[in-house]
């Protein structure tokens, strides 16, 4: 369940269900298994800060370590790439709903 405060005024209350894709399932399962009993979130680190900034910082660090140049609008580009891959397997209307497009 994705909860988006930015869209909470919409009919769905800013919430949408997104499947866990097989590529990511092992990582989320490992985080779940490593979480303390009673934890609400499987990934606690960084919750006290702006998650977009934290994500960008770690992604930029990984790109630098790989010796690559980061492209402009990094998150936007990755999201668009993900959408392109998803529409190869799922109807565009379903993908649009998962990604929060109206």
C-alpha positions in Angstrom: 0.0 0.0 0.0 1.4 3.4 -1.1 0.3 6.3 0.9 0.9 9.7 -0.7 0.2 12.8 1.4 0.5 14.9 -1.8 -2.7 13.3 -3.2 -4.7 12.6 0.0 -7.5 15.0 -1.1 -8.3 12.7 -4.1 -11.2 10.2 -4.0 -8.8 7.3 -3.0 -7.4 9.3 -0.1 -3.9 9.3 -1.6 -3.6 5.5 -1.3 -3.0 2.9 -4.0 -2.0 -0.7 -4.0 1.1 -1.7 -6.0 2.3 -5.3 -6.4 5.7 -6.4 -5.2 7.5 -7.5 -8.3 9.6 -10.6 -8.3 12.9 -8.6 -8.9 12.4 -6.8 -5.6 10.7 -9.5 -3.5 14.0 -11.1 -2.2 15.3 -7.7 -1.0 12.0 -6.9 0.8 11.8 -10.4 2.3 15.4 -10.1 3.6 14.6 -6.7 5.2 11.4 -8.2 6.7 13.4 -11.1 8.2 16.0 -8.8 9.6 13.5 -6.3 11.1 12.9 -6.4 14.9 9.8 -8.1 16.1 6.9 -5.7 16.2 8.5 -3.3 13.7 6.0 -1.3 11.7 8.4 -0.7 8.8 10.9 -3.1 7.4 13.2 -0.3 6.5 13.6 2.1 9.5 16.8 3.8 8.6 16.2 7.3 7.1 12.6 7.5 8.0 13.3 10.6 10.1 14.6 12.5 7.1 13.4 13.4 3.7 13.3 10.1 1.9 13.7 11.6 -1.6 16.8 13.4 -0.5 18.2 10.2 1.2 17.4 8.1 -1.9 19.0 10.5 -4.2 22.1 10.8 -2.0 22.7 7.1 -2.0 21.9 6.6 -5.6 24.3 9.4 -6.6 27.0 7.8 -4.5 26.5 4.5 -6.2 26.6 6.1 -9.6 29.9 7.9 -8.7 31.4 4.7 -7.3 30.6 3.0 -10.6 32.4 5.7 -12.5 29.3 6.8 -14.4 27.7 10.2 -15.0 24.3 10.7 -13.5 21.6 11.8 -15.9 19.3 14.8 -15.4 16.1 14.3 -13.5 17.3 11.0 -12.1 14.1 9.9 -10.3 11.9 10.9 -13.2 14.1 9.0 -15.7 14.1 5.8 -13.5 10.4 6.0 -13.0 9.8 6.4 -16.8 12.1 3.5 -17.5 10.2 1.3 -15.0 6.9 2.3 -16.6 8.3 1.3 -20.0 9.3 -2.1 -18.7 5.9 -2.7 -17.0 3.8 -1.9 -20.0 5.5 -4.8 -21.8 3.8 -7.1 -19.4 0.7 -5.3 -18.1 -2.1 -3.1 -19.6 -1.2 0.6 -19.6 -4.2 1.4 -17.5 -3.0 -0.9 -14.7 0.5 0.5 -14.9 -0.8 4.0 -14.8 -2.8 3.2 -11.7 0.2 1.6 -9.9 2.4 4.6 -10.7 -0.3 7.1 -9.5 -1.1 8.6 -12.9 -4.6 10.0 -13.4 
